[in-house]
């Protein structure tokens, strides 16, 4: 029989082994680069802060978000609900509250510390940067433990968990950033962050003990609570009569998975924007921070997609379609449409937070003058109209990429195949880790001309593969009668219009003889999802009728 430590550790590994392996591949790549630099006595190759951010900062940020989601059980529950997000199935285990709290917190803190230590010693850092040794590890450990404590706590009001989590994590980061701005020594920052660890454990111990006893407080005023319960029975019958089946299914999908993305963005975004107070007048650092904030929903959507596409089956077959959903008198396409509506709403809510938080943070941090000067320089280079359209395209492109991350996982997640689902997450993490180092290697080794010459051929091969896969999916849809001819034609026309619209906009923005029109068309075709999205009805049909 396994010990409590071994059992909880095995569960983390078994459920998230593909993600951990992807992080391991990135660490091995860092070690390989460091080994080459040491053996060959090569100089540090980073030419700019942007290069360093792509190779080190972006992957470590993605890894931090992933580990935060894993060890808080953050994707397995409703962050905006009143009840605890600690998995209820674990409350029945013959373990003490100390074991239920201590081991996940210990594993989470150890993972964060290991991530920083390995990145700190295996990365090739710019020689002109003063890189700390200890305090990032204690800060990461305290952040993950406080996040665990706050999301495991039951609350008396819906949505209060998000508010409390953002406030506490923001306060911790604000103290650290203030200490750095005042050039405090490393031991002082450690003295601020290290005592947070036992305090977070004590809070989590109380939270899990209350949740295990079934305590879910209700902080509404008694008169309002009684009025709500009295009126609820009368109104619910009327609501159920007025609600259509499609609306009811959309409500169900939203309550299960829709709030995951905007809530995680609300928690992570303030932590990123606090760096604006450190940026000062450094334009390159300011742009990197803002680009990171714009990428936050896309990164979070990569992990939230596993929750969005997870049907919610029984514990023994966690990725199977829930019997409650499978038995409903709804077609496969109608069930899929409810999920798609949920992803659109989730994306819009997440980006509403981003577009509201960034201007406020830029203004309060005093960096708006630096940003305004940079925007003026861009406008003077490419023209005011193109600069405005380019800004809109960047924001809209990130919004579409966020939605694309959510919906493209549907064909994998709805199959119910655990290996396929986790393998897709593994591949996503690998690609995210390799994209930055590969781009910097191409630029620094002066092979950008060779790659640019081969890019049309590479894109053409990818487009051919995409269209072949889409054709195969369309043939299956027609043969199995999953979608009728009208739906297929409408989808094909809508996809074509979207590709032509993106092509027209990109062709106007890149009006230069150096970028041929066919290259722009290939990019537009690859950007708009087709094959995997079209395969989602087949996936849900397979999962529903197996």
C-alpha positions in Angstrom: 0.0 0.0 0.0 1.3 3.5 -0.9 2.0 6.1 1.7 -0.1 9.3 1.6 2.9 11.1 0.1 3.4 8.5 -2.6 -0.4 8.3 -3.4 -0.8 12.0 -3.8 2.4 12.3 -5.7 1.5 9.5 -8.0 -1.9 11.1 -8.8 -0.2 14.4 -9.8 2.2 12.5 -12.0 -0.4 10.2 -13.6 -2.8 13.1 -14.4 -0.2 15.5 -15.7 2.7 13.4 -16.8 2.7 14.7 -20.3 2.9 18.3 -19.2 5.8 17.4 -16.8 7.6 15.6 -19.6 7.2 18.6 -21.9 8.8 20.8 -19.2 11.6 18.2 -18.8 12.3 18.5 -22.5 12.7 22.2 -22.2 15.0 21.9 -19.2 17.2 19.4 -21.2 17.3 21.9 -24.1 18.5 24.6 -21.7 21.2 22.3 -20.3 22.3 21.5 -23.9 22.7 25.2 -24.8 24.5 25.9 -21.5 26.8 22.9 -22.1 27.7 24.1 -25.6 28.5 27.6 -24.3 30.7 26.2 -21.5 32.5 23.6 -23.6 33.2 25.9 -26.5 33.7 29.0 -24.3 31.3 30.8 -26.5 30.0 34.3 -25.5 26.4 34.9 -24.5 24.5 35.2 -27.7 21.6 37.4 -26.7 21.6 40.6 -28.6 18.6 42.2 -27.0 16.2 42.0 -24.1 13.6 40.8 -26.5 15.8 37.8 -27.5 16.3 36.9 -23.8 12.6 37.2 -23.1 11.7 34.8 -25.9 14.2 32.2 -24.9 13.9 32.3 -21.1 11.1 34.6 -19.8 8.3 33.3 -22.0 8.9 29.6 -21.4 9.3 30.0 -17.6 6.1 32.1 -17.5 4.2 29.4 -19.3 5.6 26.7 -17.0 4.7 28.8 -13.9 1.1 29.2 -15.1 0.9 25.4 -15.8 2.3 24.4 -12.4 0.0 26.9 -10.7 -3.0 25.3 -12.4 -1.9 21.8 -11.7 -1.1 22.0 -7.9 -4.1 24.2 -7.1 -6.5 21.8 -8.8 -7.5 25.0 -10.6 -9.0 23.5 -13.7 -11.2 20.9 -11.9 -13.8 23.3 -10.4 -15.6 26.6 -10.5 -13.4 29.4 -9.3 -16.4 31.7 -9.0 -18.5 29.3 -6.9 -18.9 29.5 -3.1 -17.8 25.9 -2.3 -14.2 24.9 -2.0 -12.3 23.9 -5.2 -10.4 21.1 -3.4 -11.5 17.9 -5.1 -14.4 16.4 -3.0 -13.4 12.8 -4.0 -10.2 13.2 -1.8 -12.2 14.1 1.3 -13.3 10.4 1.5 -9.7 9.2 1.7 -8.4 7.8 5.0 -6.0 10.7 5.4 -5.7 13.5 7.9 -6.3 17.2 7.0 -2.6 17.8 7.4 -1.8 15.2 4.7 -4.5 16.4 2.4 -3.1 20.0 2.7 0.6 19.4 3.3 1.5 17.1 0.4 0.0 19.0 -2.4 1.5 22.2 -1.0 4.9 20.6 -0.6 4.8 19.2 -4.1 3.7 22.6 -5.5 6.4 24.5 -3.6 9.1 22.0 -4.6 8.1 22.2 -8.3 8.2 26.0 -8.2 11.6 26.1 -6.5 13.0 23.4 -8.9 11.7 25.4 -11.9 13.6 28.5 -10.8 16.8 26.7 -9.7 17.0 24.8 -13.0 16.2 27.9 -15.0 18.7 30.0 -13.0 21.6 27.6 -13.4 21.0 26.1 -16.8 20.0 29.2 -18.8 22.5 31.5 -20.6 21.7 34.8 -19.0 22.9 38.2 -20.4 26.1 39.2 -18.7 24.9 42.8 -18.0 21.9 41.6 -15.9 22.2 41.0 -12.1 20.2 37.8 -11.6 19.1 37.0 -8.0 19.6 33.5 -6.6 17.2 32.8 -3.8 14.3 35.2 -3.6 12.5 34.2 -6.9 12.3 30.7 -5.5 10.7 31.8 -2.2 8.4 34.2 -4.0 7.2 31.4 -6.4 6.7 29.0 -3.5 4.7 31.5 -1.5 2.6 32.5 -4.5 1.6 28.9 -5.3 0.9 28.1 -1.6 -1.3 31.2 -1.1 -3.1 30.4 -4.3 -3.8 26.9 -3.0 -5.0 28.2 0.3 -7.3 30.8 -1.3 -8.9 28.6 -3.9 -9.5 25.8 -1.4 -11.3 28.1 1.0 -15.2 28.1 0.9 -16.6 31.6 0.6 -20.0 33.1 1.5 -20.5 35.0 -1.8 -20.2 33.9 -5.4 -17.1 35.4 -7.0 -15.5 36.5 -3.8 -12.7 33.9 -4.2 -11.5 35.7 -7.3 -11.5 39.1 -5.6 -9.6 37.8 -2.5 -7.1 35.9 -4.6 -6.3 38.8 -6.8 -6.0 41.2 -3.8 -3.7 38.9 -1.7 -1.4 37.9 -4.6 -1.3 41.5 -5.8 -0.3 42.6 -2.3 2.5 40.1 -2.1 3.9 41.0 -5.5 3.5 44.7 -4.7 5.7 44.4 -1.6 8.4 42.5 -3.5 8.4 45.0 -6.4 8.6 47.9 -3.9 11.5 46.3 -2.3 13.2 45.9 -5.6 12.5 49.5 -6.6 14.2 50.6 -3.3 17.1 48.3 -4.2 16.7 46.1 -1.1 19.2 43.4 -0.7 18.3 39.8 -1.5 18.0 38.7 2.1 15.4 41.4 2.7 13.2 40.1 -0.1 13.6 36.6 1.2 12.6 37.9 4.7 9.4 39.2 3.1 8.5 36.1 1.1 9.7 33.2 3.2 7.4 33.9 6.3 4.4 33.7 3.9 4.9 30.0 3.4 3.9 28.8 6.9 1.0 31.3 7.1 -0.3 30.1 3.7 -0.2 26.5 5.1 -2.1 27.4 8.2 -4.8 29.1 6.1 -5.0 26.2 3.8 -5.3 23.8 6.7 -8.3 25.7 8.0 -9.8 26.0 4.5 -9.7 22.2 3.8 -10.9 21.3 7.3 -14.0 23.5 6.8 -14.6 22.2 3.3 -14.3 18.6 4.5 -17.0 19.2 7.0 -19.2 20.5 4.2 -19.1 24.1 5.4 -20.3 26.5 2.6 -21.2 29.8 4.3 -23.9 32.1 2.9 -23.3 35.7 3.7 -26.4 37.1 2.2 -28.6 39.0 4.7 -31.1 36.6 6.3 -34.2 38.4 5.0 -32.8 38.3 1.5 -31.8 34.7 1.8 -35.2 33.7 3.0 -36.9 35.8 0.3 -34.7 34.2 -2.3 -35.5 30.7 -1.2 -39.2 31.5 -1.1 -39.3 33.1 -4.5 -36.9 30.6 -6.0 -39.3 27.7 -6.2 -42.0 29.8 -7.8 -39.6 31.4 -10.4 -37.6 28.3 -11.3 -40.6 26.5 -12.8 -41.3 29.6 -15.0 -37.7 29.8 -16.0 -37.6 26.2 -17.0 -40.7 26.6 -19.1 -39.4 29.7 -20.9 -35.8 28.4 -21.4 -35.2 26.6 -24.7 -33.2 23.4 -24.7 -30.3 25.2 -26.4 -30.2 27.9 -23.8 -30.3 25.4 -21.0 -27.4 23.4 -22.5 -25.4 26.7 -23.0 -26.1 27.6 -19.3 -24.9 24.1 -18.2 -21.6 24.4 -20.3 -21.0 27.9 -18.9 -21.4 26.9 -15.3 -19.2 23.9 -15.7 -16.3 25.4 -17.7 -16.9 28.9 -19.0 -15.7 30.9 -16.1 -12.3 29.1 -15.9 -10.5 31.3 -18.4 -11.6 34.8 -17.3 -11.1 34.0 -13.7 -7.5 32.7 -14.2 -6.8 35.7 -16.4 -8.1 37.9 -13.5 -5.7 36.3 -11.1 -2.6 36.2 -13.3 -2.9 39.5 -15.2 -2.4 41.8 -12.2 0.8 39.9 -11.3 2.2 40.6 -14.8 1.1 44.3 -14.9 2.8 45.0 -11.6 6.1 44.8 -13.5 5.1 48.1 -15.2 6.2 49.8 -12.0 9.7 48.4 -12.5 9.9 49.2 -16.2 10.2 52.9 -15.7 11.3 54.6 -19.0 12.8 51.4 -20.5 10.8 51.2 -23.7 11.9 47.7 -24.7 11.0 46.3 -21.3 7.7 48.1 -21.3 6.7 46.6 -24.7 7.7 43.1 -23.5 5.5 43.5 -20.4 2.5 44.6 -22.4 3.0 41.9 -25.0 3.2 39.4 -22.1 -0.1 40.8 -20.8 -1.7 40.4 -24.2 -0.4 36.8 -24.4 -1.7 35.9 -21.0 -5.2 34.9 -22.2 -3.7 32.8 -25.0 -1.3 31.0 -22.6 -4.1 30.4 -20.0 -6.4 29.2 -22.8 -3.9 26.5 -23.6 -4.4 24.9 -20.2 -8.1 25.9 -19.7 -8.8 24.1 -23.0 -8.4 20.8 -21.2 -11.2 21.8 -18.9 -13.3 23.3 -21.6 -13.1 20.1 -23.7 -13.4 17.7 -20.8 -16.8 16.3 -20.9 -17.0 15.4 -17.3 -17.5 11.7 -17.0 -17.4 9.5 -14.0 -14.2 9.1 -12.0 -13.3 5.7 -13.5 -13.5 7.2 -17.0 -12.8 10.9 -16.4 -12.8 11.9 -20.0 -16.0 10.1 -21.0 -19.1 12.1 -21.8 -21.3 12.5 -18.7 -24.4 10.3 -18.8 -26.5 13.3 -17.9 -25.3 15.0 -21.2 -25.2 11.9 -23.3 -28.8 11.0 -22.6 -30.2 14.4 -23.3 -32.6 14.6 -26.3 -30.1 16.8 -28.2 -28.1 16.1 -31.4 -24.4 15.9 -31.4 -24.2 19.2 -33.4 -26.4 20.9 -30.8 -24.3 19.8 -27.9 -21.2 21.1 -29.8 -22.9 24.4 -30.5 -23.4 24.9 -26.8 -19.7 24.4 -26.2 -18.8 26.8 -29.0 -21.1 29.5 -27.6 -19.5 29.0 -24.2 -16.0 29.5 -25.6 -17.0 32.7 -27.3 -18.5 34.1 -24.1 -15.5 33.0 -22.1 -13.1 34.6 -24.6 -15.0 37.9 -24.6 -15.1 38.1 -20.8 -11.4 37.3 -20.5 -10.4 40.0 -23.0 -12.8 42.5 -21.4 -10.6 42.2 -18.3 -7.4 42.6 -20.3 -8.6 45.7 -22.2 -9.8 47.3 -19.0 -6.7 46.4 -16.9 -3.9 47.4 -19.3 -4.9 51.1 -19.7 -5.5 51.5 -16.0 -2.1 49.9 -15.1 -0.2 52.0 -17.8 -1.8 55.2 -16.4 -1.2 54.4 -12.7 2.4 53.3 -13.3 3.3 56.5 -15.1 4.5 54.6 -18.2 1.9 56.0 -20.5 4.2 58.8 -21.7 6.9 56.3 -22.7 4.3 54.2 -24.5 2.9 57.2 -26.2 6.3 58.2 -27.5 6.9 54.7 -28.9 3.5 54.7 -30.6 4.2 58.1 -32.2 7.5 56.7 -33.5 5.7 53.7 -35.0 3.1 55.9 -36.5 5.7 58.2 -38.1 7.4 55.1 -39.6 4.4 53.3 -41.1 1.7 56.0 -41.1 -1.1 56.8 -38.6 -3.8 54.8 -40.3 -1.6 51.7 -40.6 -0.5 52.1 -37.0 -4.1 52.2 -35.7 -5.1 49.3 -37.8 -2.0 47.3 -36.8 -2.9 47.9 -33.1 -6.4 46.7 -33.7 -5.1 43.7 -35.6 -2.7 42.7 -32.8 -5.5 42.9 -30.2 -8.1 41.2 -32.4 -5.5 38.5 -33.4 -4.8 37.7 -29.8 -8.5 37.5 -29.1 -9.0 35.1 -32.0 -6.0 33.1 -30.9 -7.5 32.7 -27.5 -10.7 31.4 -28.9 -8.8 29.2 -31.3 -6.9 27.6 -28.5 -10.2 26.8 -26.8 -12.1 25.4 -29.7 -9.2 23.5 -31.4 -9.0 21.2 -28.4 -12.6 20.1 -28.8 -11.8 17.4 -31.4 -9.2 15.9 -29.0 -11.0 16.4 -25.7 -14.4 15.2 -26.9 -13.0 11.9 -28.1 -12.6 10.8 -24.5 -9.2 9.4 -25.3 -7.0 10.3 -22.4 -3.7 9.6 -24.2 -4.8 11.8 -27.1 -5.9 14.6 -24.8 -2.8 14.6 -22.7 -0.6 14.2 -25.7 -2.0 17.3 -27.3 -1.1 19.3 -24.2 2.4 17.8 -24.2 2.9 18.8 -27.9 1.6 22.3 -27.1 4.0 22.8 -24.3 6.9 21.5 -26.5 6.0 23.9 -29.3 5.7 26.8 -26.8 9.2 25.9 -25.4 10.9 25.5 -28.7 9.4 28.5 -30.6 11.4 31.2 -28.8 14.9 29.4 -28.8 14.4 28.4 -32.5 13.6 31.9 -33.6 16.6 33.4 -31.7 18.9 30.7 -33.1 17.7 31.5 -36.7 18.3 35.3 -36.1 21.6 35.0 -34.3 23.1 32.4 -36.7 22.1 34.7 -39.7 20.1 31.9 -41.3 17.0 34.1 -41.5 17.5 34.5 -45.3 17.5 30.8 -45.8 14.4 30.3 -43.6 12.6 33.2 -45.3 13.3 31.6 -48.7 12.0 28.2 -47.6 9.0 29.6 -45.7 6.5 29.6 -48.7 7.3 25.9 -49.3 6.8 25.1 -45.6 3.5 27.0 -45.5 2.3 25.4 -48.7 3.0 21.9 -47.3 1.1 22.8 -44.1 -1.8 24.2 -46.1 -2.0 21.0 -48.2 -1.9 18.9 -45.0 -4.7 21.0 -43.5 -6.9 20.8 -46.6 -6.4 17.1 -47.0 -7.4 16.6 -43.3 -10.4 18.9 -43.8 -11.5 16.9 -46.9 -11.2 13.6 -45.0 -13.3 15.0 -42.1 -15.9 16.4 -44.5 -16.2 13.1 -46.2 -16.7 11.4 -42.9 -19.3 13.9 -41.9 -21.3 13.3 -45.1 -20.9 9.5 -44.9 -22.0 9.3 -41.3 -24.7 11.9 -41.6 -23.4 13.8 -38.6 -24.1 17.2 -40.2 -26.6 17.9 -43.0 -25.5 19.4 -46.4 -26.8 22.9 -45.6 -24.7 23.0 -42.4 -21.6 21.9 -44.3 -22.1 24.4 -47.0 -22.7 27.2 -44.6 -19.6 26.3 -42.6 -17.5 26.2 -45.8 -18.7 29.6 -47.0 -18.2 31.1 -43.6 -14.6 29.8 -43.4 -13.9 31.1 -46.9 -15.2 34.6 -46.0 -13.1 34.6 -42.9 -9.9 33.7 -44.8 -10.6 36.3 -47.5 -11.2 39.0 -44.8 -8.0 38.2 -43.0 -6.1 38.1 -46.3 -7.4 41.5 -47.4 -6.5 43.1 -44.1 -3.0 41.5 -44.0 -2.4 42.4 -47.7 -3.1 46.1 -46.9 -0.9 46.1 -43.9 2.0 44.4 -45.6 1.8 46.4 -48.8 5.5 45.8 -49.8 7.1 43.9 -52.7 9.2 41.9 -50.2 6.1 40.0 -49.1 4.3 38.3 -52.0 0.5 38.0 -51.9 0.5 34.2 -52.0 2.5 34.2 -48.8 -0.2 36.3 -47.1 -2.9 34.0 -48.4 -1.1 30.9 -47.0 -0.8 32.6 -43.6 -4.6 33.5 -43.6 -5.5 29.9 -44.5 -3.5 28.5 -41.7 -4.8 31.0 -39.2 -8.5 30.2 -39.5 -9.3 26.8 -37.8 -10.9 24.2 -40.1 -9.9 20.5 -39.8 -9.8 20.1 -36.0 -12.9 22.2 -35.5 -14.8 20.3 -38.2 -13.7 17.0 -36.6 -15.4 18.0 -33.3 -18.8 16.6 -34.2 -17.2 13.2 -35.1 -15.4 13.3 -31.7 -18.5 14.0 -29.7 -20.4 11.3 -31.7 -17.7 8.7 -30.9 -17.6 9.6 -27.2 -21.4 9.7 -26.9 -22.1 6.4 -28.5 -19.2 4.2 -27.5 
